[in-house]
Amino acid sequence: MTVTAVAPAHVGKAHRDGNVLRWLAAYTSSMVGDSVYYIALSWAAVQTGSASQAGLVMSVSALPRAVLMLGGGVVADRLGPRRVVIGSDVVRCAAVLAVAALLFLTSPGLWPLAALAFVFGTVDAVFMPAVGALPARVTSRDQLARVQGMRGLAIRFASVVGGPLGGLGVAVGGAAAAFGLAGLLIAVSVPLLVSVRVGELPADDKAGDSPRGSAWSDLVSGLRYIRRHRVLAPLMLAIALGDLGFVGPLNVGLTLLADERGWGASGMGAVLAGFGVGAGAASLLLTVRGRLPHAGQVAAYAILAGSVAIGALAFVPSLLAAVGTAVLVGLLAGLSGAMCGALLQTQADAAYLGRVTAVSGLVSLGFAPLSMPLSAAAIGAWGTGPVFVVSAAVCGLGGVVALLVRDLRRAELPK
């Protein structure tokens, strides 16, 4: 049985719906706050300890986020995504402001920074699945692709604005001021989220199971639901392969490539800016169009074309060509990512969206980053060219999966 959330009434398209715009403002403020928080955390860690200690502090949040993510999906489905997002932002805001006050009053060392990173990672484990499940409760299914585009624009805006804001906070009042600014930005999201109207599931289906079982049984049923779904199961595999082939080259691989070619930090920044411009253009396209036909095929071909562009990055003759290629990579990756996200939102029963998002998040944030140290070691052994080509082939396999599986290839977004 397919469970459909009863979306609140909205006026016109999503980008003109006040309810969706309040959600978008809350999400954007929270994401900008996150960006400022990471700047403040890295600065405070570097100023307080050694480089290795700072690296350890920055990585503390990864373990609880990866370990608890699947359980966080169960929590989001059981309690409702809006309630979980509001609670998560309240906890994150309180933790950041507490550390800001502590740093303002004294010099406590690294332990409060490590504790804050651990709290953020733990809360992120429930926050991220809930954030992924919330759009389906805020708007109707035919507007979810547009909302994915709007969400992508918010992420790009946060990445562009958050860094300078964090740097300004540090320059004006040190890490304490930057943490305070991050806490205030996250706090802004709370009243906005309270004002957002959400659709509810039928009473018998709020847990995705009837009758409601234990948390463990909910988790198992969610994984079984994904495994048996004709679109979601291959879609998860396509996402995993795409991320595994994408994360390494576009993170550590690009740094090593820029060093090898003599582009320097400014050149690497230009390439990253090109990627951001391309990804932003893809998000803007979806925001304006709202829906693209043949979503499964579009995602597949975008992954395949993007994989070719990733491989080409290691062989372009100049920095200008690299920036142009990065724009193409960003455009195709942004398009495929938005299509995959929209298909996840529309193909999954609303009662399972938290768990579906949790599995997708675990793949992207838990498994894909493992490719970074492997990419670095491989580049050290064989050079950038072969590693970029292999990474592109792995990414391209995601597009092959999407094309070979008939139900995914024929998947459409609702009209």
N, C-alpha and C positions, 0 to 999 in steps of 0.2 A: 504494500500500500504506500502511495506517495503522500507525504504530509506536506501541506503548503501553509506557510505562515500567513495569517491575515494581516496584510500590510495596512498601515494607517492611510487614510485618504490623503492624496496629495494633489496639488494643483499643477497641471501641465507636466513638463519634463523635469527630470531630477535637478538639473542645474538652475531651475526656476522655483523649486519647491523649498519653502522656508524651513521645513522640518529637516530636509536633507542638508541644507546649507548650515543649519545649526550643528548637525552632526559633523559636517566637514570642518567647520570652524573649531569645534572641540578637538577633532583628530589632528588638525594642523597645529594648534597650540600645543598639544601634547607631544607631537613629533619634534617641533622646534625646541621644546623643553628638553627632550631626550638628547638632541644634538648639543645643546648648551651643556647639559650634564656630562656628556662624554668628554667635551673639551675641558671642563672643570676638573673632572676626575683624573684625566691624563696629566694635566698641569700640576695638580696637587700631588699626585704620586711621584712625578719626576722631581718636584721640588723637595719632597720629604725623604725619598729613598734613592737607592741606586737604580740604574737602568733595568737590571734584571728584576728588582723588586717592583718597579713600576709596571713592567710587563706582566708580572704575576698578578698584581692588583687588577689590571685591565682584563685579565682572562678569568678572574674568579667567577664572574656571572655566567660563564658559558656552561659550566657543569650542571648547576641546578636547573638552568633553562632547558638543557637537553634531556636530563633525567626526568623532569616533572612535566614536560610539555604534553604528553599524551593524557596524563591525569588532569592537566589544565583544560583539555578539551571536554572531558567529562563534566568538570565543574561548570564550564560555560554553558553546556547543554542543560544541566540540571537546574542551575540558578537563573539562567537567562543572561544573554550577553551584555545587555546594558548595565544590569546590576553588577556584573563582574568587572566591567570596564570602569565604572564609577568607583567601586571599592579599590580596584588596583591603582587608579590615579590618586585616590586619597592616601593610600599607603605610601606610594612613591613620593608624593609631595611632602608628606610628614617626614619621611626618612631623609630626603634631600635637605629640607629646611633644618632638621635637627643637626645634621653634619655641618651645614653652613654656620649655625650658631656656635657649634663646638669649635670650629676653626677660627671664628671671630673672637672667641673668648680665650682660647688657649692653643697650644701646638701639640696635639695628642699623638702625633706619629701616624704610622700607616694603618693601624688596626681599625679605626673608624672608616677609613676609605675601603678597606677590604670588606668590612661588614656591610657597608652601603652597596658595594658591587654585588655581594651575595644576595642581599635583599632584592635588589633590582632584578637579578637573574631569576630568583624564585618567583617574584611577582610577574615577571615577563612570561613565565610558563603558563599562567592563566590569562594574562592580559592579551597575548597575541592570538590565541584561539578565539577569545571573545570578540576582539576587534574584527577578525575575519568573519565571524558569524553575524555581527550586528547589521551590516548593510541590508541583508535579506529581511530584517524586521523593520527597516526604516523606509523602504521604498518597495515598489512592485517589481516583479521578476523581469518585466520588459525594460526596466531602467537600470538593471544591475551592471550591464556593460558600461553604461555611461558613468555610473558611480565608481566603477573600477578606474576609469580614466581620470575622474576627479580625485580619487585617492592617490593615483600616480602623480598628479600635479602637486598635491599636498606634500608628498614625499620629496619631490624635487625642490619645492619651495623651502622645505625644512632643511635640506642639505645645503642649499645656497645661503640661507639666512642664518641658520644655527651657528655655523662656524664663526662668522664675523661677530655675532652677538656674544658668543662665548668668549672670544678674544677680547672684546670690549669690556666685558665684565671682569675678566682677569686683569686687564690694564687699569681699570678704574679702582677696583677694590680687592684684587687678588682672587684666590680660589673661593674664599668665603662669599664674595659678592657674586661670582659666577654661579655657585651652587644656589644662592638665594634667588637669582634670576631664573634659573632652571625650575626651582620649586614654584615660583609664582606663575610661570608659563604653564606648568602642569596643572596648577590650581585653577587657572582660567577655564580649563576644559570641564571641570566638575559641574558648575551651574549650567553650562551649555548642555551637557549630557542629561542633566535632570530635566531640562525643558524639552528634550527630544521625545516625541511620541513614537512608540514602537508597537508593531503588531504582535499579537499573541498566538501561540499554538493552541489547538484544541486541547482541552484539559487532559484528555486521556493519552495525549501523545507528547507531552512536554519533555519526557525523558528519552523519547525515541523508542521506548519499550512499554508494553502494557501487559501486566502491571509493572511498576517500577521495581527494578532489582537493585542489587548492591552496586557500588561504584565500580568494582571489578567486572561485574557482569555487563555493566554499561560500556566499559572500555572494550571488552571482548566483543560485544555485539557491534560496536562501532567499527572495529577492525574487520569483523566478518562482513559487515555491510559494504565496506569499501572493496574487500577482496572479491565479493560476488557481483559488484556493480559492473555493468558492461562498458561504461564510459569512465567512471572514476578510477578503476583499477589500472587500466593502461595509461590514463592521464597522469596518475601519480608516477608511473615508471618514466613517462616522457619528461615530466618535470624534473625527476631525479637525475636523469641522464643529461638533460640540458644544463642543470645547475652544476653538476660535477665537471662538465667540460667548460663552463663559463667562468666559475669563480676563480680558479687558479690563474689563468692567463690575465684576467682583468684586475687582479690584485697583485700578488707577488710577481707574476710573470711580467706585467707591464713595467714594474719598477726595475727589474733586471734588464728588460729590453731597453728602457730609456738610458740606463747606465752604460749598456753595451754600445749604443749608437751615439752616445755623447750628447743626448738631448738635455740632460740635467733635470733638476726639479721643476723648472718652469715649463720645459717641454712635456714632461709627464703630466703636469697640471693642465696643459693645453689639450692633451689627448683625453684626459678625464673629463674636461669641460665639454669636448666634442661628444663624448658618450652621453653626458647629461643632457645636452641639447637634443640629441636624437631620441633619447628616452622620453624627454618632456614633450617632443613633437608627437610621439605615439600616444601619449596620454591625452594631449590636446585633441588629437584626431578622434579618439573614442568619446571624449567629453562632448564634442560638437556633433558627431554622427550618431552616437548612442548605441548603434548596433551595426555590426558588419555581417553580411551573409556568409554562409559556409564557414562557420567559426572553427570547426575542427580542421578543415583544410588550410585555413589562413594560419592557424597556430603551427601546423606541421611545416608548411612551406617557409614561414618566418623563421622557425628553428633551423631548418636546413640552410636557408640563405644566410642567416646569422652565423652559423658555424663556418661557412666558407669565408665570411668576413673576418671572423676571429683568427682563422688560420693565416689569412692574408696579412694581418697586422705585423707578423714577424718578418715579412719580406718587402714591405713598402720601402721605396727608395729615399724618402725624405720625411721630415716632421710634418710638413703640410699634408702629404699624402696619408700619414698616420692619423692626423686629426680628422680628415675626411672619412677615412675608413672607420674611425671610432664613432663618428656621427651615424654611419650606416649600421654599425653594430648596436648602438644604443636604440636606434629606430626599430630595428628588427627584434632585438631582445625585449624592448618595451612593448612592442605589439604582441609578440608571442606570450610574454608574461601576463599582459592584460587579458588576452584571449583565454589563456589557461585559467586565470583567476576567475573570469566571468563564467566559464564552463563549470568550475568547481561550485560557484555560488548557485548556478541555475540547475545543475544536474543533481545535486545532493538534496535529499529531504531536509527541510529546515530543522527538524528535530535532531539531525546528526551533524549540522554544520560546524559546531564547535570541535567535534572529534575529527571531522574531515579536515578542517583548517589546521588542527594540531598535527596531524600526520604530514600534511604539506609543509608546515613550518619546521617540523623535525627534519624533514629531508633537506630543506633549504638552509636551515641554520645549524643543524646538528651534523649532518653527513657531508654536505658540500664543502664546508670550510676545511675538512680533512684533506682536500686536494691541494691546499696551499703549501704545506711543507713538502708534500710529494712533488709538486711542480717545481719548487725551489731546488730540491735535491736533483731532480731530473735535468733541469736546466744547467746546473753545475756540472753534470756528467756528460750531457749530450748537446747542450746549447739551446738557444731559444727556438730556432726553426723547427726541429723535430718535435719538441714538446708542444708548441702551439698547434702543430698539425695533428698530433695525437689528441690533444684536448678538443680541437675542432671536430675530430671524428667521433669522439665520445658524445659531444653536444649534438652532432648530427644524428646520432642513433636515436635521440629523443624524437626528432622529426620523422625518422623511419618508422618508429613504433606508432606514431600518430597516423601515418599514412596506411600502414598495414592492417591496423585494427579497424574493421569496417564501422563499428558503432561510434568510435571516436572520430574517425574521418568524416562521418556523416552528421556529427553532432551540430546542432544549431542553437543559437540563442533565441529566446522567446521574443515574439513580435509584440 
